[in-house]
Each structure stands twice: as C-alpha cells, then as structure tokens.
Amino acid sequence: MRKMLLSLFLLLASLVGSLALEDLDGKAFVFPVATNTARVVLKPTIPRPLTNFTLCMRVYTELTRGYTLFSYASKRDSNEILLYLEKPYQFSFHVGGPGVTFNVPQKFSNSPFGEHVCASWESATGLVELWMNGQPLVRKSLRKGLSVSAEASIILGQEQDSYGGGFDINQCLVGEITDVYMWERILSPGEVVFAWHNYPRPDYLINWKSLSYDIVGDVFVKPALLSAQRAG
Ligand SMILES: *[C@@H]1O[C@H](CO)[C@@H](O)[C@H](O)[C@H]1NC(C)=O
C-alpha cells in the first residue's frame, strides 16, 4: 500500500512538474553561442487548429546573417509557422509551408536596442501582417483558407527542418529573446503598440508571464538587457 502511495505521489509530482508555468517578466532567454542544438521548446496548449493568430517577441542580436525568431513545425510541414530574418531588414514569414518576404524600412528599426516584431495571419482572407516596433508594413497574402495544425513542435533559437529536429548552425539565434506572446486572434493596431510597450492584451496561447518550456543545451534565463523602456 505504502509503495502504491509513493508511486502515486511520484506520478503526481512529475505531472505537476511537467505542467509548471513560469513568469518570465523582465527576463530573457540568452543564446550566447552558435550551435545546432541549443534551443527552447515551448509547450503551450493549442486547443484547436488555428485560423487566426498573432505572434510577438522582442529580440536582441548582433547577427547579420539569417536567423530564426520562431519555428512552429507540424507533422505535415516543418514551416507550419516560421518567422525568420533573412538578412538585416528583411523578414520571411511562413504559414503552412510557403512564405512571404517583408522589407523593413531602416527608420522602423530601434537598433541597437533590440527589435520588437509582431506577425499575424487570418485564414478567412489569407492576409498577413508584420509590425516592427509598433509600425505596420504593407499587408501580404498567404495560404487563404488553411487551418494551422494544433499539434506542433514550437522552438526558439533553432529552425526546424523536420518535426522537432533538422537544425542548422547557420540559422540559429545568437543573442537574446524576450516578451514572446501568441494570440489566437488578430491584434488591433492599438494592441500591437501595447505589446511593443510590454502591456500585451490578454487571451494568450503563449504567455511570457506564464510559460511552459524546456531548455536544451546552452540557453540561460537572465534579466533582460533590452526592455520596453527603450521602445519608442
Ligand atoms: C477568425 O477571424 C474571423 C474574422 O477575422 C472570425 O470570423 C472567426 O470567427 C475567427 N476564428 C476564430 C476561431 O476565432
């Protein structure tokens, strides 16, 4: 009997541990070196396939090569959602495989203080938006009518070429990332500006202030050096 209770307790403890949510407000994930292994695996609950979403984050890096901001792979496509910087001032944003390119005017940049980026997609219209430091770029179109798979492997720091793997050292992030949020809706322009100033509106799928994640390799949780105080 006692043995059974003990194993029940251990089971409960491991369940609680795997569901632990952490408030990372004021903190950042720091990726100090280029590797093809170091990453953060985000473990949100995606309750159903997505037909609308907005994704925001703040990133601070010296890289001039391409790197990954957010990699959401499904079993059907490793670029189910991908936000990638091709080179300074040029983002590509993928939904369900294909992507569109956004060229950011240099005047939208907050360099050298780190950049706040939001991207959204609406299935009903296929419209995609990209916002840099609260400034909108011209809307584009991608994968109208698709539903984004809810079964996902979500990774920061590496780009997935397969579900949960296929990393390339030349696409990793070296730097830090903070204030990562995702919503199952399209934020209004005002809400994007709030997110930029680090007052994100509720109804999160991914909530930086209540985050479930695993770290693999050399990624460190440290006070953020970049902050919303420098935004704008
Ligand atoms: C997605 O947005 C459209 C309009 O933009 C809305 O009609 C629809 O209900 C939304 N879907 C969900 C699941 O929220």
The ligand as a Tripos MOL2 file, in Angstrom:
@<TRIPOS>MOLECULE
LIG
   14    14     1     0     0
SMALL
NO_CHARGES

@<TRIPOS>ATOM
      1 C1        -11.0750   34.2780  -37.0910 C.3       1 LIG1
      2 O1        -11.3510   35.5860  -37.5610 O.3       1 LIG1
      3 C2        -12.5350   35.6820  -38.3240 C.3       1 LIG1
      4 C3        -12.6750   37.0970  -38.8270 C.3       1 LIG1
      5 O2        -11.4990   37.7470  -38.9330 O.3       1 LIG1
      6 C4        -13.7110   35.2930  -37.4730 C.3       1 LIG1
      7 O3        -14.8990   35.3400  -38.2520 O.3       1 LIG1
      8 C5        -13.5170   33.9040  -36.9060 C.3       1 LIG1
      9 O4        -14.5590   33.6040  -36.0250 O.3       1 LIG1
     10 C6        -12.1930   33.8030  -36.1930 C.3       1 LIG1
     11 N1        -11.9820   32.4160  -35.7840 N.am      1 LIG1
     12 C7        -11.6950   32.0890  -34.5380 C.2       1 LIG1
     13 C8        -11.5160   30.6380  -34.2640 C.3       1 LIG1
     14 O5        -11.5680   32.9060  -33.6340 O.2       1 LIG1
@<TRIPOS>BOND
     1     1     2 1
     2     1    10 1
     3     2     3 1
     4     3     4 1
     5     3     6 1
     6     4     5 1
     7     6     7 1
     8     6     8 1
     9     8     9 1
    10     8    10 1
    11    10    11 1
    12    11    12 1
    13    12    13 1
    14    12    14 2
@<TRIPOS>SUBSTRUCTURE
     1 LIG1         1 GROUP 0 **** ****
